[in-house]
Amino acid sequence: MTAKEMGQTSIKIPNWKSLYNPNLLMNSDYRSGIINQKGITSLDKSDGSTELGIDGWILYGINIAVGSNYVTFANRTSANHTVQQPLDIKGLKAGDKVTFYASCFNITGNVYIYMTGLDAQKKKLINGDNEFTFTLTSALERFYIELAPNAVVSFNCKKLEIGEHFTGMPAWNYVLEFAKCWNRFRAYRGTKDNVITITISDKNGTFILPFDVKDMVKRPTVTKNDIWTVSGGVYAEADTHSVYDNSVIFHCTTKEAILQVYFNTNDSYIYVDAYDY
């Protein structure tokens, strides 16, 4: 008797790679696009310092080089260092499974990946395709790429997803990826003498830049480089003062005046940063 005669229907085995679960990692499909608000081509952190590289990826003593469709990380120190991404994933708990995939090339030395509470389960990356499934021991809070001394790795893409299978890289959506990054970091850059705003300073020399930051993941910090003001031929460099939900307060020595606030050089910037380092 056939299965049909017994009233049974055939079971279709899922094609996992046609389901395309969401990628839990931000800014990770470099073949399709790279969110790079800072506009870097490379950063050297071999002094062991910490800095955001391309959006979403924090360098802890790791160098970065940004290609047209790939990103390279290198450790030029004598100790292990990491690249990290904070994770904001609701609902995952101990016992749940997640799968990591990466397409890598030009690996030199030892390169590993792991996540919060899973450092004992770190996995070594190889050239080509890498796929690993992890059973969580706690909620996911952070993703790590660890490079041994003198190790190098280039990524075409990488993905972290819920479940026991790699289901493929989802279609890249610039607007969605940029929004994820924008909620954590905002770079305001311009060329020399570009005007940011015209505003008025008070009796203390403070003035407002109308940056709305209330939709960021937390109250950000603000750093700047070479931001100046001019009023009636009087020039003064601006410094950050304080941050509110709908504005950033700056300060200069020119008081109670109409100010033109501008980028003084091609390397001027204002960074609004809500990452946890």
MIDOSE-1310 file (N, C-alpha, C; in nm, 2 decimals, decimal comma, always signed):
residues 277
mtak	+0,09/-0,12/+0,00/+0,00/+0,00/+0,00/+0,09/+0,12/+0,00; +0,06/+0,22/-0,09/+0,14/+0,34/-0,10/+0,10/+0,44/+0,01; +0,18/+0,54/+0,03/+0,16/+0,64/+0,13/+0,03/+0,71/+0,10; +0,01/+0,74/-0,03/-0,11/+0,81/-0,08/-0,24/+0,73/-0,04
emgq	-0,23/+0,59/-0,07/-0,34/+0,51/-0,04/-0,37/+0,50/+0,11; -0,27/+0,52/+0,19/-0,29/+0,52/+0,34/-0,33/+0,66/+0,39; -0,36/+0,75/+0,30/-0,40/+0,88/+0,34/-0,29/+0,97/+0,39; -0,17/+0,94/+0,37/-0,05/+1,02/+0,41/-0,01/+1,11/+0,30
tsik	+0,05/+1,22/+0,33/+0,11/+1,31/+0,23/+0,26/+1,31/+0,25; +0,33/+1,33/+0,14/+0,47/+1,33/+0,14/+0,52/+1,45/+0,22; +0,64/+1,44/+0,28/+0,70/+1,55/+0,36/+0,80/+1,62/+0,27; +0,80/+1,75/+0,25/+0,90/+1,82/+0,18/+1,00/+1,87/+0,27
ipnw	+1,13/+1,83/+0,25/+1,24/+1,87/+0,33/+1,27/+2,02/+0,30; +1,28/+2,10/+0,41/+1,30/+2,25/+0,38/+1,43/+2,27/+0,31; +1,43/+2,37/+0,23/+1,55/+2,42/+0,17/+1,59/+2,54/+0,25; +1,68/+2,52/+0,35/+1,71/+2,62/+0,45/+1,76/+2,75/+0,38
ksly	+1,83/+2,74/+0,28/+1,89/+2,86/+0,22/+1,79/+2,94/+0,13; +1,67/+2,90/+0,13/+1,56/+2,97/+0,06/+1,48/+3,05/+0,16; +1,50/+3,04/+0,29/+1,42/+3,10/+0,40/+1,48/+3,23/+0,44; +1,61/+3,25/+0,44/+1,68/+3,37/+0,47/+1,64/+3,44/+0,60
npnl	+1,68/+3,38/+0,71/+1,65/+3,44/+0,84/+1,73/+3,58/+0,84; +1,68/+3,67/+0,93/+1,74/+3,80/+0,94/+1,89/+3,78/+0,99; +1,97/+3,88/+0,96/+2,11/+3,88/+1,01/+2,11/+3,96/+1,14; +2,16/+3,90/+1,24/+2,16/+3,97/+1,37/+2,28/+4,06/+1,38
lmns	+2,37/+4,06/+1,29/+2,49/+4,15/+1,29/+2,46/+4,26/+1,19; +2,50/+4,38/+1,24/+2,48/+4,50/+1,15/+2,60/+4,51/+1,05; +2,57/+4,56/+0,94/+2,68/+4,61/+0,85/+2,78/+4,50/+0,82; +2,73/+4,39/+0,76/+2,82/+4,27/+0,75/+2,82/+4,20/+0,62
dyrs	+2,74/+4,25/+0,52/+2,75/+4,20/+0,38/+2,82/+4,29/+0,29; +2,95/+4,28/+0,29/+3,04/+4,38/+0,23/+3,04/+4,37/+0,08; +2,99/+4,25/+0,03/+2,98/+4,23/-0,12/+2,87/+4,32/-0,17; +2,77/+4,35/-0,09/+2,66/+4,43/-0,13/+2,67/+4,58/-0,10
giin	+2,74/+4,61/+0,01/+2,76/+4,75/+0,05/+2,82/+4,76/+0,19; +2,88/+4,87/+0,21/+2,95/+4,90/+0,34/+2,90/+5,03/+0,40; +2,84/+5,03/+0,52/+2,81/+5,16/+0,58/+2,93/+5,21/+0,65; +2,98/+5,33/+0,62/+3,11/+5,38/+0,66/+3,09/+5,53/+0,68
qkgi	+3,02/+5,57/+0,78/+2,99/+5,71/+0,80/+3,12/+5,80/+0,82; +3,22/+5,74/+0,88/+3,34/+5,81/+0,91/+3,43/+5,83/+0,78; +3,39/+5,75/+0,68/+3,46/+5,76/+0,55/+3,60/+5,71/+0,55; +3,63/+5,62/+0,64/+3,77/+5,57/+0,65/+3,81/+5,47/+0,54
tsld	+3,93/+5,47/+0,50/+3,99/+5,37/+0,42/+4,07/+5,27/+0,50; +4,13/+5,33/+0,61/+4,21/+5,24/+0,70/+4,22/+5,31/+0,84; +4,24/+5,23/+0,94/+4,27/+5,29/+1,07/+4,38/+5,20/+1,13; +4,48/+5,26/+1,20/+4,59/+5,18/+1,26/+4,57/+5,20/+1,41
ksdg	+4,53/+5,09/+1,48/+4,51/+5,08/+1,62/+4,62/+4,99/+1,69; +4,73/+4,98/+1,63/+4,84/+4,90/+1,68/+4,90/+4,95/+1,81; +4,86/+5,07/+1,86/+4,89/+5,12/+1,99/+4,80/+5,06/+2,10; +4,71/+4,97/+2,06/+4,62/+4,91/+2,15/+4,50/+4,99/+2,19
stel	+4,48/+5,10/+2,12/+4,36/+5,19/+2,16/+4,23/+5,14/+2,09; +4,12/+5,20/+2,13/+3,99/+5,16/+2,09/+3,92/+5,26/+2,01; +3,86/+5,22/+1,90/+3,79/+5,32/+1,81/+3,69/+5,25/+1,73; +3,58/+5,31/+1,70/+3,48/+5,26/+1,60/+3,55/+5,27/+1,46
gidg	+3,54/+5,15/+1,39/+3,59/+5,15/+1,25/+3,48/+5,18/+1,15; +3,44/+5,09/+1,07/+3,32/+5,11/+0,99/+3,20/+5,09/+1,09; +3,09/+5,14/+1,05/+2,97/+5,13/+1,14/+2,95/+4,99/+1,19; +2,92/+4,99/+1,32/+2,89/+4,86/+1,39/+3,00/+4,78/+1,44
wily	+3,13/+4,81/+1,41/+3,24/+4,73/+1,44/+3,35/+4,81/+1,52; +3,37/+4,78/+1,64/+3,46/+4,85/+1,73/+3,59/+4,78/+1,74; +3,70/+4,86/+1,71/+3,83/+4,80/+1,71/+3,90/+4,82/+1,84; +3,94/+4,71/+1,90/+4,02/+4,71/+2,02/+4,16/+4,66/+1,99
gini	+4,25/+4,76/+1,95/+4,39/+4,73/+1,92/+4,40/+4,66/+1,78; +4,30/+4,66/+1,70/+4,30/+4,60/+1,57/+4,30/+4,70/+1,46; +4,38/+4,68/+1,35/+4,38/+4,77/+1,24/+4,27/+4,72/+1,14; +4,22/+4,82/+1,06/+4,12/+4,79/+0,96/+4,16/+4,85/+0,83
avgs	+4,13/+4,78/+0,72/+4,14/+4,84/+0,58/+4,01/+4,81/+0,51; +3,95/+4,91/+0,45/+3,82/+4,90/+0,38/+3,84/+4,89/+0,23; +3,80/+4,78/+0,17/+3,80/+4,77/+0,03/+3,67/+4,80/-0,03; +3,65/+4,78/-0,16/+3,53/+4,81/-0,23/+3,42/+4,71/-0,20
nyvt	+3,45/+4,59/-0,17/+3,35/+4,49/-0,14/+3,40/+4,39/-0,03; +3,49/+4,43/+0,05/+3,54/+4,35/+0,16/+3,60/+4,44/+0,27; +3,63/+4,38/+0,38/+3,69/+4,45/+0,50/+3,80/+4,36/+0,55; +3,92/+4,41/+0,58/+4,03/+4,34/+0,63/+4,06/+4,39/+0,78
fanr	+4,08/+4,29/+0,87/+4,12/+4,32/+1,00/+4,26/+4,26/+1,02; +4,35/+4,33/+1,09/+4,48/+4,29/+1,12/+4,53/+4,32/+1,26; +4,59/+4,23/+1,32/+4,65/+4,25/+1,46/+4,80/+4,27/+1,44; +4,85/+4,39/+1,46/+5,00/+4,41/+1,45/+5,06/+4,44/+1,59
tsan	+5,01/+4,37/+1,69/+5,06/+4,38/+1,82/+5,11/+4,24/+1,87; +5,17/+4,24/+1,99/+5,22/+4,11/+2,04/+5,12/+4,04/+2,13; +5,00/+4,08/+2,14/+4,89/+4,02/+2,22/+4,77/+4,00/+2,14; +4,68/+3,91/+2,19/+4,55/+3,89/+2,12/+4,46/+4,02/+2,14
htvq	+4,39/+4,06/+2,03/+4,30/+4,17/+2,04/+4,17/+4,13/+1,96; +4,07/+4,22/+1,98/+3,94/+4,18/+1,92/+3,88/+4,30/+1,85; +3,79/+4,26/+1,76/+3,69/+4,35/+1,70/+3,55/+4,30/+1,75; +3,47/+4,40/+1,80/+3,35/+4,36/+1,87/+3,23/+4,44/+1,81
qpld	+3,11/+4,38/+1,82/+2,99/+4,44/+1,79/+2,89/+4,42/+1,91; +2,84/+4,52/+1,97/+2,73/+4,50/+2,07/+2,60/+4,45/+2,00; +2,54/+4,36/+2,07/+2,41/+4,30/+2,02/+2,29/+4,34/+2,10; +2,18/+4,37/+2,03/+2,06/+4,41/+2,10/+1,95/+4,32/+2,05
ikgl	+1,95/+4,19/+2,10/+1,86/+4,09/+2,06/+1,77/+4,05/+2,17; +1,64/+4,06/+2,15/+1,55/+4,03/+2,25/+1,50/+3,89/+2,25; +1,48/+3,83/+2,36/+1,41/+3,70/+2,37/+1,51/+3,58/+2,37; +1,63/+3,59/+2,33/+1,72/+3,48/+2,33/+1,77/+3,45/+2,48
kagd	+1,79/+3,32/+2,51/+1,82/+3,28/+2,64/+1,91/+3,16/+2,64; +1,96/+3,12/+2,75/+2,04/+3,00/+2,76/+1,97/+2,88/+2,71; +2,04/+2,80/+2,62/+1,98/+2,68/+2,56/+1,93/+2,70/+2,42; +1,91/+2,83/+2,38/+1,88/+2,86/+2,24/+2,00/+2,84/+2,15
kvtf	+1,97/+2,82/+2,02/+2,08/+2,80/+1,93/+2,09/+2,91/+1,83; +2,21/+2,95/+1,80/+2,24/+3,05/+1,69/+2,35/+2,99/+1,60; +2,34/+3,04/+1,47/+2,44/+2,99/+1,37/+2,51/+3,11/+1,32; +2,65/+3,09/+1,30/+2,73/+3,19/+1,24/+2,78/+3,14/+1,11
yasc	+2,79/+3,23/+1,01/+2,85/+3,20/+0,88/+2,94/+3,32/+0,84; +3,05/+3,29/+0,78/+3,14/+3,39/+0,72/+3,20/+3,34/+0,60; +3,22/+3,42/+0,50/+3,31/+3,40/+0,38/+3,43/+3,48/+0,40; +3,55/+3,41/+0,42/+3,68/+3,47/+0,45/+3,78/+3,44/+0,34
fnit	+3,88/+3,53/+0,34/+4,00/+3,50/+0,25/+4,12/+3,57/+0,31; +4,24/+3,53/+0,26/+4,36/+3,59/+0,30/+4,39/+3,58/+0,45; +4,35/+3,47/+0,51/+4,37/+3,46/+0,65/+4,52/+3,42/+0,68; +4,58/+3,49/+0,77/+4,71/+3,46/+0,82/+4,71/+3,45/+0,97
gnvy	+4,76/+3,34/+1,02/+4,76/+3,32/+1,17/+4,63/+3,27/+1,22; +4,60/+3,29/+1,35/+4,48/+3,24/+1,41/+4,38/+3,35/+1,43; +4,26/+3,32/+1,38/+4,15/+3,41/+1,39/+4,03/+3,33/+1,44; +3,96/+3,39/+1,55/+3,85/+3,31/+1,61/+3,73/+3,40/+1,62
iymt	+3,61/+3,34/+1,64/+3,49/+3,41/+1,67/+3,42/+3,35/+1,79; +3,36/+3,43/+1,87/+3,27/+3,38/+1,98/+3,18/+3,49/+2,02; +3,09/+3,46/+2,12/+2,99/+3,55/+2,17/+2,99/+3,56/+2,32; +2,91/+3,64/+2,38/+2,90/+3,66/+2,52/+2,88/+3,52/+2,59
glda	+2,97/+3,49/+2,69/+2,95/+3,36/+2,76/+3,00/+3,24/+2,69; +3,05/+3,26/+2,56/+3,08/+3,14/+2,48/+3,23/+3,14/+2,44; +3,31/+3,21/+2,52/+3,46/+3,22/+2,49/+3,52/+3,08/+2,50; +3,46/+2,99/+2,58/+3,52/+2,86/+2,58/+3,48/+2,78/+2,46
qkkk	+3,39/+2,83/+2,38/+3,35/+2,76/+2,25/+3,40/+2,84/+2,13; +3,50/+2,92/+2,14/+3,54/+3,00/+2,03/+3,58/+2,90/+1,91; +3,55/+2,95/+1,79/+3,57/+2,88/+1,67/+3,68/+2,94/+1,58; +3,77/+2,86/+1,52/+3,87/+2,92/+1,44/+3,82/+2,93/+1,30
ling	+3,85/+3,05/+1,24/+3,81/+3,07/+1,10/+3,91/+3,02/+1,00; +3,87/+2,98/+0,88/+3,95/+2,93/+0,77/+3,91/+3,01/+0,65; +4,00/+3,00/+0,55/+3,97/+3,06/+0,42/+3,85/+2,99/+0,36; +3,76/+3,07/+0,29/+3,64/+3,01/+0,23/+3,52/+3,02/+0,33
dnef	+3,43/+2,92/+0,32/+3,31/+2,93/+0,40/+3,33/+2,87/+0,54; +3,27/+2,94/+0,64/+3,28/+2,89/+0,77/+3,13/+2,89/+0,83; +3,09/+2,78/+0,89/+2,96/+2,78/+0,95/+2,97/+2,70/+1,08; +2,92/+2,77/+1,19/+2,92/+2,71/+1,32/+2,79/+2,73/+1,39
tftl	+2,74/+2,64/+1,47/+2,62/+2,65/+1,55/+2,66/+2,65/+1,70; +2,60/+2,74/+1,77/+2,63/+2,75/+1,91/+2,51/+2,73/+2,00; +2,52/+2,67/+2,11/+2,41/+2,67/+2,21/+2,44/+2,77/+2,32; +2,35/+2,86/+2,34/+2,38/+2,98/+2,43/+2,38/+2,93/+2,57
tsal	+2,47/+3,00/+2,65/+2,47/+2,97/+2,79/+2,41/+3,09/+2,87; +2,38/+3,20/+2,80/+2,33/+3,32/+2,85/+2,27/+3,41/+2,74; +2,21/+3,52/+2,78/+2,16/+3,61/+2,67/+2,28/+3,66/+2,59; +2,25/+3,69/+2,46/+2,36/+3,74/+2,38/+2,37/+3,89/+2,40
erfy	+2,49/+3,94/+2,43/+2,52/+4,08/+2,45/+2,62/+4,14/+2,35; +2,71/+4,05/+2,31/+2,83/+4,10/+2,23/+2,88/+3,99/+2,14; +2,93/+4,03/+2,02/+3,00/+3,94/+1,93/+3,14/+3,98/+1,91; +3,23/+3,88/+1,91/+3,37/+3,90/+1,91/+3,44/+3,83/+1,79
iela	+3,53/+3,90/+1,73/+3,63/+3,85/+1,64/+3,77/+3,86/+1,70; +3,84/+3,76/+1,73/+3,96/+3,77/+1,81/+4,08/+3,73/+1,71; +4,18/+3,81/+1,71/+4,30/+3,79/+1,63/+4,42/+3,77/+1,71; +4,49/+3,66/+1,69/+4,62/+3,64/+1,76/+4,72/+3,74/+1,70
pnav	+4,84/+3,75/+1,77/+4,94/+3,84/+1,72/+4,98/+3,81/+1,57; +4,98/+3,92/+1,49/+5,02/+3,92/+1,35/+4,91/+3,84/+1,27; +4,80/+3,82/+1,32/+4,69/+3,75/+1,24/+4,62/+3,86/+1,15; +4,57/+3,81/+1,04/+4,50/+3,89/+0,94/+4,38/+3,81/+0,89
vsfn	+4,27/+3,88/+0,87/+4,15/+3,82/+0,80/+4,08/+3,92/+0,72; +4,03/+3,87/+0,60/+3,94/+3,96/+0,52/+3,81/+3,89/+0,51; +3,70/+3,97/+0,52/+3,57/+3,92/+0,51/+3,50/+3,97/+0,39; +3,43/+3,88/+0,32/+3,33/+3,92/+0,21/+3,20/+3,94/+0,28
ckkl	+3,16/+3,86/+0,37/+3,03/+3,88/+0,44/+3,04/+3,79/+0,57; +2,95/+3,82/+0,66/+2,93/+3,74/+0,78/+2,79/+3,75/+0,83; +2,74/+3,65/+0,90/+2,60/+3,65/+0,94/+2,59/+3,57/+1,07; +2,51/+3,62/+1,16/+2,46/+3,55/+1,28/+2,31/+3,54/+1,28
eige	+2,26/+3,42/+1,30/+2,11/+3,41/+1,29/+2,06/+3,31/+1,39; +1,94/+3,32/+1,43/+1,87/+3,23/+1,52/+1,85/+3,10/+1,45; +1,88/+2,99/+1,52/+1,85/+2,85/+1,47/+1,98/+2,77/+1,44; +1,96/+2,65/+1,39/+2,07/+2,56/+1,38/+2,12/+2,55/+1,23
hftg	+2,08/+2,64/+1,14/+2,12/+2,63/+1,01/+2,15/+2,77/+0,95; +2,25/+2,78/+0,86/+2,27/+2,90/+0,79/+2,18/+2,90/+0,67; +2,09/+3,00/+0,67/+1,98/+3,01/+0,57/+2,01/+3,10/+0,45; +2,14/+3,14/+0,44/+2,18/+3,23/+0,33/+2,18/+3,38/+0,37
mpaw	+2,25/+3,46/+0,29/+2,25/+3,60/+0,32/+2,12/+3,67/+0,26; +2,05/+3,74/+0,35/+1,93/+3,81/+0,30/+1,96/+3,92/+0,20; +1,87/+3,96/+0,12/+1,89/+4,07/+0,03/+1,93/+4,19/+0,11; +2,03/+4,26/+0,06/+2,09/+4,38/+0,14/+2,00/+4,50/+0,11
nyvl	+1,96/+4,57/+0,22/+1,87/+4,68/+0,22/+1,95/+4,80/+0,28; +2,00/+4,89/+0,19/+2,08/+5,00/+0,24/+2,00/+5,09/+0,34; +1,88/+5,12/+0,32/+1,80/+5,20/+0,41/+1,79/+5,14/+0,55; +1,76/+5,01/+0,55/+1,75/+4,94/+0,68/+1,88/+4,93/+0,75
efak	+1,99/+4,90/+0,68/+2,12/+4,89/+0,74/+2,17/+5,02/+0,79; +2,14/+5,13/+0,71/+2,19/+5,26/+0,76/+2,11/+5,30/+0,88; +1,98/+5,27/+0,89/+1,90/+5,31/+1,00/+1,95/+5,24/+1,13; +1,99/+5,11/+1,12/+2,05/+5,05/+1,24/+2,17/+5,12/+1,29
cwnr	+2,26/+5,16/+1,19/+2,38/+5,22/+1,23/+2,36/+5,37/+1,28; +2,26/+5,44/+1,21/+2,23/+5,58/+1,25/+2,18/+5,59/+1,39; +2,11/+5,48/+1,44/+2,06/+5,48/+1,58/+2,17/+5,47/+1,68; +2,29/+5,44/+1,64/+2,40/+5,42/+1,73/+2,51/+5,52/+1,71
fray	+2,52/+5,57/+1,59/+2,63/+5,66/+1,56/+2,60/+5,75/+1,44; +2,63/+5,88/+1,46/+2,60/+5,98/+1,35/+2,73/+6,06/+1,33; +2,77/+6,06/+1,20/+2,88/+6,14/+1,17/+2,84/+6,26/+1,08; +2,88/+6,38/+1,12/+2,85/+6,50/+1,05/+2,99/+6,55/+1,00
rgtk	+3,01/+6,54/+0,87/+3,14/+6,58/+0,81/+3,12/+6,67/+0,69; +3,21/+6,76/+0,67/+3,20/+6,85/+0,55/+3,34/+6,89/+0,50; +3,34/+6,96/+0,40/+3,47/+7,01/+0,34/+3,50/+7,15/+0,41; +3,62/+7,19/+0,39/+3,67/+7,32/+0,45/+3,57/+7,43/+0,42
dnvi	+3,54/+7,51/+0,52/+3,45/+7,63/+0,52/+3,30/+7,60/+0,50; +3,26/+7,47/+0,49/+3,12/+7,44/+0,48/+3,05/+7,49/+0,61; +2,94/+7,56/+0,59/+2,86/+7,61/+0,71/+2,77/+7,50/+0,76; +2,78/+7,48/+0,89/+2,69/+7,38/+0,96/+2,56/+7,45/+0,99
titi	+2,56/+7,56/+1,06/+2,44/+7,64/+1,09/+2,48/+7,78/+1,12; +2,37/+7,86/+1,13/+2,39/+8,00/+1,18/+2,30/+8,01/+1,31; +2,36/+8,05/+1,42/+2,29/+8,04/+1,55/+2,33/+8,16/+1,63; +2,28/+8,17/+1,76/+2,31/+8,28/+1,85/+2,37/+8,22/+1,97
sdkn	+2,48/+8,28/+2,02/+2,54/+8,24/+2,15/+2,48/+8,33/+2,26; +2,48/+8,27/+2,38/+2,42/+8,34/+2,50/+2,53/+8,41/+2,57; +2,50/+8,46/+2,69/+2,60/+8,54/+2,76/+2,72/+8,46/+2,81; +2,70/+8,32/+2,81/+2,81/+8,24/+2,85/+2,89/+8,18/+2,72
gtfi	+2,85/+8,22/+2,61/+2,91/+8,17/+2,49/+2,86/+8,04/+2,44; +2,75/+7,98/+2,50/+2,70/+7,86/+2,46/+2,60/+7,88/+2,34; +2,59/+7,78/+2,26/+2,49/+7,79/+2,15/+2,45/+7,65/+2,11; +2,34/+7,64/+2,03/+2,27/+7,51/+2,01/+2,29/+7,47/+1,86
lpfd	+2,33/+7,34/+1,85/+2,32/+7,28/+1,72/+2,20/+7,18/+1,72; +2,11/+7,20/+1,62/+1,98/+7,12/+1,63/+1,99/+6,98/+1,59; +2,06/+6,90/+1,66/+2,07/+6,75/+1,63/+1,97/+6,68/+1,72; +1,88/+6,61/+1,66/+1,78/+6,53/+1,73/+1,83/+6,40/+1,76
vkdm	+1,86/+6,36/+1,89/+1,92/+6,24/+1,92/+1,83/+6,15/+2,01; +1,71/+6,19/+2,03/+1,62/+6,11/+2,12/+1,59/+5,97/+2,07; +1,60/+5,95/+1,94/+1,57/+5,81/+1,89/+1,69/+5,72/+1,89; +1,81/+5,77/+1,94/+1,93/+5,68/+1,95/+1,91/+5,58/+2,06
vkrp	+1,99/+5,48/+2,06/+1,97/+5,37/+2,16/+2,00/+5,41/+2,30; +2,07/+5,52/+2,32/+2,09/+5,58/+2,45/+2,14/+5,72/+2,43; +2,15/+5,80/+2,54/+2,20/+5,94/+2,53/+2,35/+5,93/+2,49; +2,38/+5,99/+2,37/+2,51/+5,98/+2,32/+2,62/+6,07/+2,38
tvtk	+2,74/+6,05/+2,35/+2,85/+6,14/+2,37/+2,88/+6,21/+2,24; +2,94/+6,33/+2,24/+2,97/+6,40/+2,12/+3,12/+6,44/+2,12; +3,19/+6,41/+2,01/+3,32/+6,45/+2,00/+3,33/+6,53/+1,87; +3,43/+6,62/+1,86/+3,44/+6,70/+1,74/+3,59/+6,72/+1,71
ndiw	+3,61/+6,77/+1,58/+3,75/+6,80/+1,54/+3,74/+6,93/+1,45; +3,80/+7,03/+1,49/+3,82/+7,15/+1,41/+3,69/+7,22/+1,37; +3,60/+7,24/+1,47/+3,47/+7,31/+1,44/+3,49/+7,45/+1,49; +3,47/+7,55/+1,41/+3,49/+7,69/+1,44/+3,37/+7,78/+1,42
tvsg	+3,37/+7,90/+1,48/+3,27/+7,99/+1,47/+3,33/+8,13/+1,42; +3,25/+8,21/+1,35/+3,29/+8,34/+1,31/+3,17/+8,43/+1,33; +3,20/+8,55/+1,39/+3,10/+8,65/+1,41/+3,17/+8,79/+1,39; +3,13/+8,87/+1,29/+3,19/+9,00/+1,27/+3,34/+9,00/+1,26
gvya	+3,39/+8,90/+1,19/+3,54/+8,89/+1,18/+3,61/+8,83/+1,29; +3,54/+8,79/+1,40/+3,60/+8,73/+1,52/+3,59/+8,58/+1,51; +3,70/+8,51/+1,51/+3,70/+8,37/+1,50/+3,72/+8,30/+1,64; +3,65/+8,19/+1,66/+3,67/+8,12/+1,79/+3,64/+7,97/+1,76
eadt	+3,72/+7,88/+1,82/+3,70/+7,74/+1,81/+3,59/+7,70/+1,90; +3,50/+7,60/+1,85/+3,39/+7,56/+1,93/+3,43/+7,43/+2,01; +3,37/+7,41/+2,13/+3,39/+7,29/+2,21/+3,25/+7,24/+2,25; +3,25/+7,10/+2,26/+3,12/+7,05/+2,31/+3,09/+7,08/+2,45
hsvy	+2,97/+7,09/+2,49/+2,92/+7,14/+2,62/+2,83/+7,03/+2,69; +2,72/+7,00/+2,62/+2,63/+6,91/+2,68/+2,53/+6,86/+2,57; +2,46/+6,75/+2,60/+2,37/+6,68/+2,50/+2,23/+6,67/+2,56; +2,13/+6,71/+2,48/+1,99/+6,69/+2,52/+1,92/+6,61/+2,41
dnsv	+1,80/+6,58/+2,43/+1,73/+6,49/+2,34/+1,72/+6,55/+2,20; +1,70/+6,68/+2,19/+1,68/+6,74/+2,05/+1,78/+6,84/+2,02; +1,90/+6,84/+2,09/+2,00/+6,94/+2,06/+2,13/+6,90/+2,12; +2,24/+6,95/+2,07/+2,37/+6,94/+2,12/+2,42/+7,08/+2,15
ifhc	+2,47/+7,11/+2,27/+2,51/+7,24/+2,31/+2,66/+7,25/+2,30; +2,70/+7,35/+2,23/+2,85/+7,38/+2,21/+2,88/+7,51/+2,28; +3,01/+7,54/+2,29/+3,06/+7,66/+2,36/+3,17/+7,72/+2,28; +3,18/+7,86/+2,29/+3,29/+7,93/+2,23/+3,31/+8,05/+2,31
ttke	+3,42/+8,13/+2,28/+3,45/+8,25/+2,36/+3,37/+8,37/+2,31; +3,30/+8,36/+2,20/+3,23/+8,47/+2,15/+3,09/+8,47/+2,21; +3,05/+8,57/+2,29/+2,93/+8,57/+2,36/+2,83/+8,67/+2,31; +2,70/+8,63/+2,32/+2,59/+8,71/+2,28/+2,61/+8,77/+2,14
ailq	+2,62/+8,68/+2,05/+2,65/+8,72/+1,91/+2,58/+8,62/+1,81; +2,56/+8,67/+1,69/+2,52/+8,58/+1,58/+2,64/+8,51/+1,53; +2,64/+8,37/+1,53/+2,75/+8,29/+1,49/+2,73/+8,22/+1,36; +2,83/+8,21/+1,28/+2,83/+8,11/+1,17/+2,92/+8,00/+1,21
vyfn	+2,87/+7,88/+1,22/+2,94/+7,76/+1,27/+2,98/+7,68/+1,15; +3,11/+7,65/+1,14/+3,15/+7,59/+1,01/+3,26/+7,48/+1,03; +3,28/+7,40/+0,93/+3,40/+7,30/+0,93/+3,52/+7,38/+0,89; +3,62/+7,38/+0,97/+3,74/+7,46/+0,94/+3,84/+7,39/+0,84
tnds	+3,83/+7,26/+0,83/+3,92/+7,19/+0,74/+3,84/+7,07/+0,67; +3,91/+7,01/+0,58/+3,84/+6,89/+0,52/+3,84/+6,77/+0,62; +3,91/+6,78/+0,73/+3,91/+6,67/+0,83/+3,82/+6,70/+0,95; +3,75/+6,81/+0,94/+3,66/+6,85/+1,05/+3,54/+6,75/+1,06
yiyv	+3,49/+6,73/+1,18/+3,38/+6,64/+1,20/+3,31/+6,67/+1,33; +3,19/+6,62/+1,34/+3,12/+6,60/+1,47/+3,07/+6,46/+1,47; +3,10/+6,38/+1,58/+3,06/+6,25/+1,59/+2,96/+6,24/+1,71; +2,85/+6,18/+1,69/+2,75/+6,16/+1,79/+2,74/+6,01/+1,81
dayd	+2,78/+5,96/+1,93/+2,81/+5,82/+1,95/+2,74/+5,76/+2,07; +2,66/+5,66/+2,04/+2,58/+5,59/+2,15/+2,63/+5,45/+2,17; +2,75/+5,42/+2,13/+2,80/+5,28/+2,15/+2,85/+5,27/+2,29; +2,84/+5,14/+2,34/+2,91/+5,11/+2,47/+3,05/+5,05/+2,44
y	+3,15/+5,11/+2,48/+3,29/+5,06/+2,45/+3,34/+4,98/+2,57
